Amino acid sequence: MPILRFFTFNLLGHVLPMLVALVSVPVIAHVAGVERLGALGIVWALVGYFGFLDFGLSRVVTRRVASAADQGELAAELAVLRGFLWWRALPALLAIGAVLWAVRPLFQPHLPPGALGVELATGWVWIAWSIPVTLATNWLRGTLEGVHRFARVNVLRTIFGAWTYAAPAVAALISPTLDAMIAAIVVGRVLALLSHALACLRAEPAILLGVARPSGMRQFFHEGGWITISNVIGPLMVYSDRFVLAALLPPKAVAWYVTSQEVMLRTLVIPGALAGVLFPKFAGRRDGDSEVPLIALYERGIRVSAALMLPLAALAAAGAYDGLRLWLGESFAANGYRVVEIVAVGIFVNAIAHLPFAWLQATGRSDLTARIHLIELPLYAAGLFAAVSTGGIVGAAALWTVRITVDCLLLLSFAGRDGIGPAARPLLAGMLLVIAAGLCSGPEWSWPWRIAICTLATLGGVLVSWLVILSPGDRDELLRRSRQGVGNQLSP
């Protein structure tokens, strides 16, 4: 499998929407107001969080299809999946939409007073029906990834990922209300579903067409149930800080935190793209001849993910204040830059955690990821209210980073062959550099000093990645590929 090419496709599918977000967020803040931007951030998190309602099936589908294709049993597997989709999943999705629509009166009294609360209540109808649409899209995307149609998946991811940010900005220019922005997002979700269905028909018609006999649910939910637990608790721990902040702090503080954190979370598209490409590979044939190469691939994935993210995380920590000031203004930067500095450490650690998480789920050990999250949840929930009450948005960011670090160490200890060992040096060296970069910058320093620190942090990240994180074999492989690329460019 041409991993580098697929990784590039996957990365572009995540990065280009992020660039659109950099333009769209200031437009929304200026036209619709910071309060609506904060509420829209919660809506984005809410729609993403309800992805747990697919019960882990999209990841199970990717693993099953990749394994069946590797063993020459794709036609039989697609017949099973087809029956499950039409006879089980589709009715369940319609029921989920109806239930979500019906529960609106339960939370309506708890919405903010005034126009913002009215707009949220109106927008809930759109949110409720976007959930089953998104879940169906995830199912189809999982199947396409299982048959390694990464180019098609990422063209669609690019288009509709950009839509998620651009559409509400355009809607805000026409009608600067929250419900109008939510409706614009949901229209894109429906178009994404139709486009993924068309892509499936073109790539492998048997995904949707053919005899569809009812399939048993146990074979899917036995593994998918554990993934569901991770899908429930994992995003809950990622996004619950926003809901706690919304309950305890003013809307502007929520916007400072959500926007600052969201910028950093978007950079996880890099390890996410790498893990997404390696997941089907990890899920392939696991006989004696393939086990050792797959472990070597897993360990190289850790090193490459850390090396790619370290310069970016160090630059973010060093340039947090000036970046936010140029993007959203002085007031926003003064209140949000500490969040970026702290979250940058957690982002680097989380980049490494993507690989053991993908390894465990691809190799059928999703029960371990679920048990790790079950242990973390009560501890994190207990600490979150205390952190926000005493430290505000800075306290929330600090606790989030601590939780991410603990999560990474636990995942590494269960994955691969040597536990934490392959990641120890990249993890320690990277965290120290990012922390140092944040401590040496900020508004209290002169602007020439801040520019110098940004430069040194970026160069330091590149040097540490090359000399400390990457192995000699990794460096030789990169140099060989670089020479090949130059030679291809120069050849007639």
C-alpha positions as CSV (number, residue, x, y, z in Angstrom):
1,M,0.0,0.0,0.0
2,P,1.5,3.4,-1.0
3,I,1.2,4.8,2.5
4,L,3.0,8.1,1.8
5,R,0.6,8.9,-1.0
6,F,-2.5,8.0,1.0
7,F,-1.2,10.0,4.0
8,T,-0.8,13.0,1.7
9,F,-4.4,12.7,0.5
10,N,-5.6,12.2,4.0
11,L,-3.7,15.2,5.3
12,L,-4.9,17.5,2.5
13,G,-8.5,16.4,3.3
14,H,-8.1,17.8,6.8
15,V,-5.8,20.8,6.3
16,L,-7.7,22.6,3.6
17,P,-10.9,22.9,5.7
18,M,-8.8,24.2,8.6
19,L,-7.5,27.0,6.3
20,V,-11.1,27.9,5.5
21,A,-11.9,27.9,9.2
22,L,-9.1,30.5,9.8
23,V,-10.9,32.9,7.5
24,S,-14.5,32.0,8.5
25,V,-14.2,32.3,12.3
26,P,-13.3,36.0,12.4
27,V,-16.1,36.7,10.0
28,I,-18.6,34.9,12.3
29,A,-17.2,36.7,15.3
30,H,-17.4,40.1,13.6
31,V,-20.8,39.7,12.0
32,A,-22.8,37.5,14.4
33,G,-20.9,38.4,17.7
34,V,-18.5,36.6,20.0
35,E,-21.4,35.1,22.0
36,R,-22.9,33.4,18.9
37,L,-19.4,32.2,17.9
38,G,-19.0,30.5,21.4
39,A,-22.5,28.9,21.0
40,L,-21.6,27.7,17.5
41,G,-18.4,26.1,18.9
42,I,-20.6,24.1,21.3
43,V,-22.9,23.1,18.4
44,W,-19.9,21.9,16.4
45,A,-18.8,19.9,19.5
46,L,-22.3,18.5,20.1
47,V,-22.7,17.3,16.5
48,G,-19.3,15.7,16.6
49,Y,-19.9,14.1,20.0
50,F,-23.1,12.4,19.0
51,G,-21.0,10.4,16.6
52,F,-21.0,7.8,19.4
53,L,-24.5,6.9,18.3
54,D,-23.0,4.8,15.5
55,F,-22.0,2.3,18.3
56,G,-18.5,2.1,17.0
57,L,-19.7,0.5,13.8
58,S,-17.9,2.9,11.3
59,R,-14.6,1.8,12.8
60,V,-15.7,-1.8,12.9
61,V,-16.7,-1.6,9.2
62,T,-13.3,-0.2,8.2
63,R,-11.5,-3.0,10.1
64,R,-13.8,-5.8,8.7
65,V,-13.6,-4.6,5.1
66,A,-9.8,-4.2,5.2
67,S,-9.3,-7.6,6.7
68,A,-11.8,-9.3,4.3
69,A,-10.1,-7.6,1.3
70,D,-6.7,-8.7,2.5
71,Q,-8.0,-12.3,2.7
72,G,-9.8,-12.3,-0.6
73,E,-13.3,-12.4,1.0
74,L,-14.5,-8.9,0.2
75,A,-17.7,-10.0,-1.7
76,A,-19.0,-12.1,1.1
77,E,-18.2,-9.4,3.7
78,L,-20.0,-6.7,1.6
79,A,-23.1,-8.9,1.4
80,V,-23.2,-9.1,5.2
81,L,-22.6,-5.3,5.6
82,R,-25.3,-4.6,3.0
83,G,-27.9,-6.6,4.9
84,F,-27.0,-4.9,8.1
85,L,-27.2,-1.5,6.6
86,W,-30.6,-1.8,5.0
87,W,-32.3,-4.0,7.5
88,R,-30.8,-2.8,10.8
89,A,-28.9,0.5,10.6
90,L,-31.3,2.5,8.4
91,P,-34.4,2.0,10.7
92,A,-32.2,2.7,13.7
93,L,-30.9,6.0,12.3
94,L,-34.5,7.2,11.6
95,A,-35.5,6.3,15.2
96,I,-32.4,8.2,16.5
97,G,-33.5,11.3,14.6
98,A,-37.0,11.1,15.9
99,V,-35.9,10.7,19.5
100,L,-33.5,13.6,19.3
101,W,-36.2,15.8,17.8
102,A,-38.7,14.8,20.5
103,V,-36.4,15.6,23.5
104,R,-36.1,19.3,22.7
105,P,-38.7,20.4,25.4
106,L,-36.5,18.7,28.1
107,F,-33.5,21.0,27.7
108,Q,-35.3,24.1,26.3
109,P,-35.8,25.7,29.8
110,H,-32.0,25.5,30.4
111,L,-31.0,27.5,27.3
112,P,-29.6,31.0,27.7
113,P,-32.2,33.8,28.0
114,G,-33.0,36.1,25.1
115,A,-32.4,35.8,21.4
116,L,-29.6,33.3,21.7
117,G,-31.7,30.8,23.6
118,V,-34.5,31.1,21.0
119,E,-32.1,30.6,18.1
120,L,-30.6,27.5,19.8
121,A,-34.1,26.0,20.3
122,T,-35.0,26.6,16.7
123,G,-31.6,25.2,15.5
124,W,-32.1,22.0,17.5
125,V,-34.5,20.7,14.9
126,W,-31.7,20.9,12.3
127,I,-29.2,19.4,14.7
128,A,-31.5,16.4,15.6
129,W,-31.9,15.3,12.0
130,S,-28.2,16.0,11.1
131,I,-27.1,13.3,13.5
132,P,-28.5,10.3,11.6
133,V,-27.3,11.8,8.4
134,T,-23.8,12.2,9.8
135,L,-23.8,8.6,11.1
136,A,-24.8,7.2,7.8
137,T,-22.1,9.2,6.1
138,N,-19.6,7.8,8.6
139,W,-20.6,4.3,7.7
140,L,-20.1,4.8,4.0
141,R,-16.8,6.6,4.7
142,G,-15.6,3.7,6.8
143,T,-16.4,1.3,4.0
144,L,-14.5,3.4,1.4
145,E,-11.5,3.6,3.7
146,G,-11.6,-0.2,4.2
147,V,-11.2,-0.7,0.5
148,H,-8.4,2.0,0.4
149,R,-10.3,4.6,-1.6
150,F,-8.5,7.4,0.3
151,A,-8.4,9.8,-2.6
152,R,-12.2,9.8,-3.0
153,V,-12.7,10.0,0.7
154,N,-10.5,12.9,1.1
155,V,-11.8,14.9,-1.8
156,L,-15.2,14.7,-0.1
157,R,-13.7,15.4,3.3
158,T,-12.0,18.5,1.9
159,I,-15.2,19.9,0.3
160,F,-17.6,19.2,3.1
161,G,-15.1,20.0,5.9
162,A,-14.6,23.4,4.3
163,W,-18.4,23.7,4.0
164,T,-18.8,23.2,7.8
165,Y,-16.9,26.5,8.4
166,A,-17.6,28.5,5.3
167,A,-21.3,27.9,5.2
168,P,-22.1,29.5,8.6
169,A,-19.9,32.4,7.7
170,V,-21.9,33.0,4.5
171,A,-25.1,32.5,6.4
172,A,-24.0,35.0,9.0
173,L,-23.5,37.6,6.3
174,I,-27.1,37.0,5.1
175,S,-28.8,36.4,8.4
176,P,-26.6,36.7,11.5
177,T,-28.6,34.3,13.7
178,L,-27.4,31.0,15.2
179,D,-30.3,28.9,13.7
180,A,-29.4,30.2,10.2
181,M,-25.8,29.2,10.7
182,I,-26.8,25.7,12.0
183,A,-29.1,25.2,9.0
184,A,-26.3,26.0,6.6
185,I,-24.1,23.4,8.3
186,V,-26.8,20.7,8.1
187,V,-27.5,21.3,4.4
188,G,-23.8,20.4,3.8
189,R,-24.2,17.2,5.9
190,V,-27.1,16.1,3.6
191,L,-25.0,16.8,0.5
192,A,-22.1,14.9,2.0
193,L,-24.3,11.8,2.5
194,L,-25.4,11.8,-1.1
195,S,-21.9,12.4,-2.3
196,H,-20.5,9.5,-0.3
197,A,-23.3,7.2,-1.6
198,L,-22.3,8.1,-5.1
199,A,-18.7,7.5,-4.4
200,C,-19.5,4.0,-3.0
201,L,-21.5,3.2,-6.2
202,R,-18.6,4.2,-8.4
203,A,-15.8,2.5,-6.3
204,E,-17.6,-0.7,-5.3
205,P,-21.3,-0.9,-6.2
206,A,-21.7,-4.0,-4.0
207,I,-21.4,-1.7,-1.0
208,L,-25.0,-0.6,-1.5
209,L,-26.4,-2.7,-4.4
210,G,-27.3,-6.4,-4.4
211,V,-29.3,-8.9,-2.4
212,A,-29.7,-7.5,1.2
213,R,-30.7,-10.2,3.6
214,P,-31.1,-9.4,7.3
215,S,-27.7,-9.8,9.1
216,G,-27.2,-10.6,12.8
217,M,-26.3,-7.7,15.0
218,R,-24.2,-9.6,17.6
219,Q,-21.1,-9.9,15.3
220,F,-21.1,-6.1,14.9
221,F,-22.0,-5.0,18.4
222,H,-19.7,-7.3,20.3
223,E,-16.7,-5.3,19.0
224,G,-18.5,-2.1,18.3
225,G,-19.9,-2.0,21.8
226,W,-16.4,-1.4,23.2
227,I,-15.6,1.1,20.5
228,T,-18.9,2.9,21.4
229,I,-17.7,3.2,25.0
230,S,-14.6,4.9,23.8
231,N,-16.6,7.0,21.4
232,V,-18.9,8.1,24.2
233,I,-16.3,8.8,26.8
234,G,-13.4,10.0,24.6
235,P,-15.2,12.9,23.0
236,L,-17.0,13.7,26.3
237,M,-13.6,14.2,27.9
238,V,-12.4,16.3,25.0
239,Y,-15.4,18.6,24.8
240,S,-17.0,18.4,28.3
241,D,-14.7,21.3,29.5
242,R,-16.7,23.6,27.1
243,F,-20.0,22.7,28.6
244,V,-18.7,23.1,32.2
245,L,-17.2,26.5,31.2
246,A,-20.6,27.5,29.6
247,A,-22.3,26.7,33.0
248,L,-19.8,28.5,35.2
249,L,-18.3,31.4,33.2
250,P,-19.6,34.2,30.9
251,P,-20.2,33.5,27.2
252,K,-17.1,35.6,26.2
253,A,-14.8,33.4,28.4
254,V,-16.3,30.4,26.6
255,A,-15.5,31.9,23.3
256,W,-11.9,32.7,24.3
257,Y,-11.4,29.1,25.4
258,V,-13.3,27.3,22.6
259,T,-11.7,29.3,19.8
260,S,-8.2,29.0,21.3
261,Q,-8.5,25.3,21.9
262,E,-10.3,24.6,18.6
263,V,-7.4,26.1,16.7
264,M,-5.0,23.7,18.3
265,L,-7.3,20.7,18.0
266,R,-7.4,21.3,14.3
267,T,-3.7,20.6,14.1
268,L,-4.4,17.0,15.1
269,V,-5.4,16.4,11.5
270,I,-1.8,15.5,10.9
271,P,-1.6,12.5,13.2
272,G,-5.2,11.7,12.5
273,A,-4.4,11.5,8.8
274,L,-1.4,9.2,9.5
275,A,-3.4,6.9,11.9
276,G,-6.3,6.8,9.4
277,V,-4.1,5.5,6.7
278,L,-2.3,3.0,9.0
279,F,-5.5,1.7,10.6
280,P,-6.5,-0.6,7.7
281,K,-2.9,-1.8,7.4
282,F,-2.9,-2.7,11.1
283,A,-6.2,-4.5,10.6
284,G,-4.9,-6.6,7.7
285,R,-3.5,-10.1,7.9
286,R,-1.8,-10.9,11.2
287,D,0.0,-14.1,10.6
288,G,3.6,-14.8,11.8
289,D,5.2,-13.4,8.7
290,S,3.4,-10.0,9.0
291,E,3.5,-9.4,12.7
292,V,7.0,-8.1,13.0
293,P,6.8,-5.7,10.0
294,L,3.5,-4.3,11.4
295,I,5.0,-3.6,14.8
296,A,7.9,-1.8,13.0
297,L,5.4,0.2,11.0
298,Y,3.6,1.1,14.3
299,E,6.8,2.3,16.0
300,R,7.8,4.3,12.9
301,G,4.4,5.9,12.9
302,I,4.9,7.1,16.5
303,R,8.2,8.7,15.5
304,V,6.9,10.3,12.3
305,S,3.8,11.6,14.1
306,A,5.9,13.2,16.9
307,A,8.5,14.6,14.4
308,L,5.8,16.2,12.2
309,M,3.9,17.8,15.2
310,L,6.8,19.0,17.3
311,P,7.8,22.1,15.3
312,L,4.2,23.1,14.9
313,A,3.4,22.7,18.6
314,A,6.6,24.6,19.6
315,L,5.7,27.4,17.3
316,A,2.1,27.5,18.6
317,A,3.3,27.8,22.2
318,A,5.9,30.5,21.4
319,G,3.6,32.5,19.1
320,A,0.3,32.1,20.8
321,Y,-0.2,35.7,21.8
322,D,0.9,37.3,18.5
323,G,-1.0,34.7,16.4
324,L,-4.3,35.4,18.2
325,R,-3.7,39.1,18.2
326,L,-3.2,39.2,14.4
327,W,-6.2,36.9,13.9
328,L,-8.8,38.0,16.4
329,G,-7.5,41.2,18.0
330,E,-5.7,42.4,21.2
331,S,-8.5,41.6,23.6
332,F,-9.0,38.1,22.4
333,A,-5.2,37.4,22.5
334,A,-4.7,38.8,26.0
335,N,-7.4,36.4,27.3
336,G,-6.8,33.3,25.2
337,Y,-3.0,33.0,24.6
338,R,-2.3,31.0,27.8
339,V,-4.9,28.4,26.7
340,V,-3.0,27.9,23.4
341,E,0.4,27.7,25.2
342,I,-0.9,25.0,27.6
343,V,-3.0,23.1,25.1
344,A,0.0,23.0,22.7
345,V,1.7,20.6,25.1
346,G,-1.4,18.3,25.1
347,I,-1.7,18.5,21.4
348,F,1.9,17.2,20.9
349,V,1.2,14.3,23.4
350,N,-2.1,13.5,21.7
351,A,-0.4,13.3,18.3
352,I,1.6,10.3,19.7
353,A,-1.5,8.8,21.4
354,H,-3.2,8.5,18.0
355,L,-0.9,5.6,17.0
356,P,-1.5,3.2,20.0
357,F,-5.2,4.0,19.9
358,A,-5.4,3.0,16.2
359,W,-3.3,-0.1,16.9
360,L,-5.4,-1.4,19.7
361,Q,-8.7,-0.8,17.9
362,A,-7.4,-2.2,14.6
363,T,-6.1,-5.4,16.2
364,G,-9.4,-6.1,18.0
365,R,-8.5,-4.8,21.4
366,S,-11.0,-2.0,21.6
367,D,-11.9,-3.3,25.0
368,L,-8.6,-1.9,26.3
369,T,-9.2,1.6,25.0
370,A,-12.7,1.5,26.5
371,R,-11.5,0.4,29.9
372,I,-8.8,3.1,29.9
373,H,-11.5,5.7,29.3
374,L,-13.8,4.3,31.9
375,I,-11.0,4.7,34.5
376,E,-10.2,8.3,33.4
377,L,-13.8,9.6,33.2
378,P,-14.7,9.9,36.9
379,L,-11.3,11.3,37.8
380,Y,-11.4,13.9,35.0
381,A,-15.0,14.9,35.8
382,A,-14.2,15.4,39.5
383,G,-11.2,17.6,38.7
384,L,-12.8,19.6,35.9
385,F,-15.3,21.6,38.1
386,A,-12.5,22.3,40.6
387,A,-10.1,23.4,37.8
388,V,-12.6,25.7,36.2
389,S,-13.8,27.1,39.6
390,T,-10.3,28.0,40.7
391,G,-8.4,28.6,37.5
392,G,-11.0,29.5,34.9
393,I,-10.1,28.8,31.3
394,V,-6.4,28.4,32.2
395,G,-7.3,25.8,34.8
396,A,-9.5,23.9,32.3
397,A,-6.6,23.9,29.7
398,A,-4.1,22.6,32.3
399,L,-6.3,19.8,33.4
400,W,-7.1,18.8,29.8
401,T,-3.4,18.5,29.0
402,V,-2.8,16.4,32.1
403,R,-5.6,14.1,31.2
404,I,-4.3,13.8,27.6
405,T,-0.8,12.9,29.0
406,V,-2.2,10.2,31.3
407,D,-4.3,8.8,28.4
408,C,-1.3,8.6,26.1
409,L,0.9,6.8,28.7
410,L,-1.9,4.2,29.3
411,L,-2.5,3.6,25.6
412,L,1.3,3.2,25.0
413,S,1.6,0.7,27.8
414,F,-0.9,-1.7,26.2
415,A,0.0,-1.3,22.5
416,G,2.8,-2.7,20.4
417,R,5.4,-5.0,21.7
418,D,7.6,-2.8,24.1
419,G,4.9,-0.6,25.7
420,I,6.0,3.0,26.4
421,G,9.6,2.3,25.4
422,P,9.5,3.3,21.7
423,A,7.7,6.6,22.5
424,A,9.6,7.6,25.7
425,R,12.3,9.7,24.1
426,P,10.1,11.5,21.6
427,L,7.5,12.2,24.3
428,L,9.9,13.6,26.9
429,A,12.0,15.7,24.4
430,G,9.0,17.2,22.7
431,M,7.1,18.1,25.9
432,L,10.2,19.8,27.4
433,L,10.7,21.9,24.2
434,V,7.0,23.0,23.9
435,I,6.8,23.9,27.6
436,A,10.0,26.0,27.3
437,A,8.8,27.7,24.2
438,G,5.6,28.8,26.0
439,L,7.4,30.0,29.1
440,C,9.8,32.2,27.1
441,S,7.1,34.1,25.2
442,G,4.0,36.3,25.9
443,P,2.9,39.9,25.9
444,E,5.2,40.8,28.8
445,W,8.2,40.3,26.4
446,S,9.2,42.7,23.7
447,W,8.2,42.0,20.1
448,P,11.8,41.4,18.9
449,W,12.2,38.8,21.6
450,R,9.0,37.1,20.7
451,I,10.0,36.9,17.1
452,A,13.4,35.5,18.1
453,I,11.7,32.9,20.4
454,C,9.3,31.8,17.6
455,T,12.2,31.3,15.2
456,L,14.3,29.4,17.8
457,A,11.3,27.3,18.9
458,T,10.5,26.2,15.3
459,L,14.2,25.5,14.4
460,G,14.6,23.7,17.7
461,G,11.6,21.6,16.9
462,V,13.0,20.6,13.5
463,L,16.4,19.8,15.0
464,V,15.0,17.7,17.9
465,S,12.7,15.9,15.4
466,W,15.6,15.1,13.1
467,L,18.3,14.3,15.6
468,V,16.4,12.9,18.6
469,I,13.0,11.6,17.5
470,L,13.6,10.0,14.1
471,S,15.8,6.9,14.0
472,P,18.8,6.6,11.6
473,G,16.7,4.4,9.5
474,D,13.9,7.0,9.3
475,R,16.4,9.7,8.3
476,D,18.0,7.5,5.6
477,E,14.5,6.7,4.2
478,L,13.5,10.4,4.1
479,L,16.8,11.3,2.4
480,R,16.4,8.5,-0.1
481,R,12.8,9.6,-1.0
482,S,13.9,13.2,-1.3
483,R,16.7,12.3,-3.7
484,Q,14.2,10.2,-5.7
485,G,11.8,13.2,-5.8
486,V,14.5,15.5,-7.1
487,G,15.7,13.0,-9.6
488,N,12.2,12.6,-11.0
489,Q,11.8,16.4,-11.3
490,L,15.1,16.7,-13.2
491,S,14.6,13.7,-15.5
492,P,13.5,14.6,-19.0
